[in-house]
Amino acid sequence: MTIFLILLVVALLGITFWQLSKILELSQGSADNSQVANDKDNSMQGKLMLAFVGFLYFLTVWCFVKYDSYFLPEAASEHGTDYDRLMMISVVLIMFVQIITQGLLHFFAYKYRGKKENKATFFADSNLLEIIWTAIPIVTLAALIIYGLYTWVDIMSIDDDEDALVVELYAYQFDWRARYAGADNELGKANVRFIEGVNILGVDASDNYAQDDIIVNELHLPVGKKVIFKMRSQDVLHSAYMPFFRAQMNVVPGMITEFSYTPTKTTEEMRTSEFMVEKVETINTIRKAKSKDLLAKGEEALEPYEFDYYLLCNKICGASHFNMQMKIIVESEEDYNNWIAEQKTFRQVVSK
Amino acid sequence: MSADGHGHHKETFITKYIFSEDHKMISKQYLITGLLMGIIGIAMSILFRMQIAWPEQSFAIFEVLLGKWAPDGVMDPNVYLALVTIHGTIMVFFVLTAGLSGTFSNLLIPLQIGARDMASGFLNMVSYWLFFLSSIIMVFSLFVEAGPAAAGWTIYPPLSALPQAMPGSGMGMTLWLVSMAIFIASSLLGSLNYVVTVINLRTKGMSMTRMPLTIWAFFVTAIIGIVSFPVLLSAALLLIMDRGFGTSFYLSDIFIKGEVLHNQGGSPVLFEHLFWFLGHPEVYIVLLPALGITSEIIATNSRKPIFGYRAMVGSIIAIAFLSTIVWGHHMFVSGMNPFLGSVFTFTTLLIAIPSAVKSFNYITTLWKGNLQFNPGMLFSIGLVSTFITGGLTGIILGDSTLDINVHDTYFVVAHFHLVMGISALYGLFAGVYHWFPKMYGRMMNKNLGYVHFWVTAIGAYGVFFPMHFVGMAGLPRRYYTYTNFPYFDDLADTNVLITVFAIITAAAQLVFLYNFISSIFYGKKATQNPWKSNTLEWTTPVEHVHGNWPGELPTVYRWAYDYSKTNADGEYVIAGQDYAPQVVPLQENEEELHH
């Protein structure tokens, strides 16, 4: 039965397309059946080309207007501001080039649409033009490369000896843990071979530095203090993506990867920012509408949304990759100290 | 078939249509296999796009197509990943490498350089059948118990190395690796043949600088293939060793499913290096033939020489060279030394220069032309458009700093689909419309071609343009659903929009399929040179003959782009026609252009 239906659909589609080609042919009303474009086709297609660039421009404007509020908010980390500036410069630059080149391409297609009596101009070469449009990209790109690399080096040089907070990010299928170095600000040794029972991170219990380590499933960061993440994976590749801080680094089994930034906005500040208030309102309107449908179906309503920073896995890691996240809370130094004082140290956890 | 063209042995059905050594038949075999794989690949993309757009809904079609992997019509997350993986693999390798390059390199290299056939018809046949075998294995892998490979088309270990990590990393992954190993062998045989043929079998007068840009593109593509595909083969072999023989090339310190593995000392980053050493040139293996095809079609249909022939050849060579030293831009946040990131940023952004030169040259070729909008021409202009749009966002992704926050988001997906996916597909379509008369001796219906182009053009931008924006909003790729992140709730309607455009675009391809199949049998009979083109393939008879030219091989007197060339009196060099085929000797008072 299914096969019969499929065959029927295929046959109907075939007839539709056949009819379509006949209609298009008749609508042209000429005896020309060569299937090579004639003046009428050229004129029509040329105009469509012009219309198409109109569509492209419309799409561009529409996207920039519509998604204006969907972009990530202002960065919540120190280097994030530089990142955003570089991004802005690049986007402006490429949109400038995009609008001009697409305009020229489609306008020329329209303007020079073929006519029988027209003659094309034999214009095969111009060293001057080639030099100009080799030189312009070289200069522009050189500027972008230099600026980009300057920022890159700035972001990626991680000095261990600074007075920075050291936190280990630990990834496994399909969750995250964070390990704080504790009072000595020195992480204890760890290896997957030590994993046993409650010691799910494989911390070396014989290491003195490990005793005051604190393992949690929620990342708390004091605002304004540089934090160095040391990342470790237990099984497959993961990636620690913290979009609001413009931070991302893969987590690789067998090695420790690093990333560092200084958070500049507390969770509370971000929640009350104009951008976020508006965004959360939109989201909650959507969720309310959805909840209504759910309730009608006899299911549970969705919780209203409140903004929190998050860290998510951004390297395909298996079935539940889509739900591998950890909450990040940026707070004042005082709140942070209070919070960390309440956490159990590694020694307390294992000796229980 | 040897190159003399006189050895007419009796052809049976099998030697003519199946185990054929004739490059024209082999090219059709490549095309049809590629199109069949393309149908599978595109259908998969519709399935997973439906899942992204309507994550909580159940679809009867899921259950029909995916069976036990979509109980009650709700897709399993592993199957989602499998669909994404196989879609990528099929589209990149089977459709856009073999389907595009295999088809047109085979068809055009002998015809456009004036050779009887490929240097080795036998190797050519073996190359196709290895490709066919690898396609069969890849399709077969869809039906194994635990499902096909699902670790992404980049198959990064340890996910791909450990069957415990996901169901797709069992038998499905093994078949994927076997299929790809055979595919690589096929591709290498093909590429070697192309290079040898171009170097040795050019007809009299066909100097390298008189070759059409198509041939230049296929030639350089074949060289990149020979340089980079073996590296993927070795990466795959090492992965096979890690999977089956207890080695630790990519594995170290792993605890999975309650058990510590013995492996120590390997690194997944090594695999990433090896993979992208092919993976990045692969982008150009896909793209350069499309650009070559476009160059030829734009020149012919503009009735003008391609602008800056030497710069175009130089750009092809520069892109090819640079493509082999930029692979690290896929790995800025892989954990490799940040200094390497700086180097790769530098080399990557350099590629923008030859790419920009090519784009400007295409635009200038249109300028003051007499454009003939045959369907092939529309797709070629479409290619230039998507190549520019997609290429420009490469400036963001190639910048190590900016890559940090858009890496592995939908921004990347939008970028590479436009710049290599859609662009190369347009190249494939352009080539099919343009050379269909040469392949099948009939014309494709132009009006259906127009419908096909415009729906596809609007649809493709409708899919991939908004996708940049959701990417910049931080939406990660390869997520089964976003419902666990309320932050993304307001992007849900964009995902629906994208899926709707994707379905429309896919439907437009049915118009193409209908046009293709019905034209093979009922298309209007083609004339010898329907597009009034200069290149040699249009001097062969419409009915294929073994050895391409019934008599002597043609002699070449000029380059391929003498369109609308005038003499001192302002008249066309050949009275009454605006083109001067390569076989026509220079006329009185005519100078050859810089060759």
Interface residues (C-beta under 8 A of the other chain):
Chain A: T2 L13 G14 F17 W18 L20 S21 L24 E25 Q28 N33 S34 Q35 V36 A37 D41 N42 M44 Q45 G46 L48 M49 F52 F55 L56 L59 T60 C63 K66 Y67 Y70 F71 L72 Y83 L86 M87 S90 V91 L93 I94 V97 Q98 T101 Q102 L104 L105 H106 F108 A109 Y112 R113 G114 K115 N118 K119 A120 T121 F122 F123 A124 D125 S126 L129 E130 W133 T134 I136 P137 I138 L141 L144 I145 G148 L149 T151 W152 V153 I155 M156 S157 Y172 Q173 N191 V192 R193 I195 G202 Q234 D235 V236 L237 S239 Y241 P243 R246 A247 Q248 M249 N250 V252 P253 G254 M255 T257 K279 T282 I283 I286 R287 L302 Y305 F307 Y310 L312 C313 N314 K315 I316 C317 G318 A319 S320 H321 F322 N323 Q325
Chain B: V64 D76 P77 N78 L81 A151 G152 Y156 P157 P158 L159 L162 A165 M166 L251 S252 D253 I254 F255 I256 V260 Q264 G265 G266 S267 P268 V269 S302 R303 K304 P305 I306 F307 G308 Y309 R310 A311 V333 S334 G335 P338 G341 S342 T345 F346 L349 L350 A352 I353 A356 V357 S359 F360 N361 Y362 I363 T364 L366 W367 K368 G369 N370 L371 Q372 F373 N374 M377 L378 I381 V384 S385 I388 T389 L392 T393 I395 I396 D399 S400 T401 L402 I404 N405 H407 D408 T409 M443 M444 N445 K446 N447 L448 Y450 V451 W454 A457 I458 Y461 G462 F465 P466 H468 F469 V470 M472 A473 G474 P476 R478 Y479 Y480 T481 Y482 N484 F485 P486 Y487 D489 D490 L491 A492 T494 L510 V511 Y514 N515 S518 G523 K524 T527 P530 W531 Y561 Y563 S564 K565 T566 D578 L593 H594
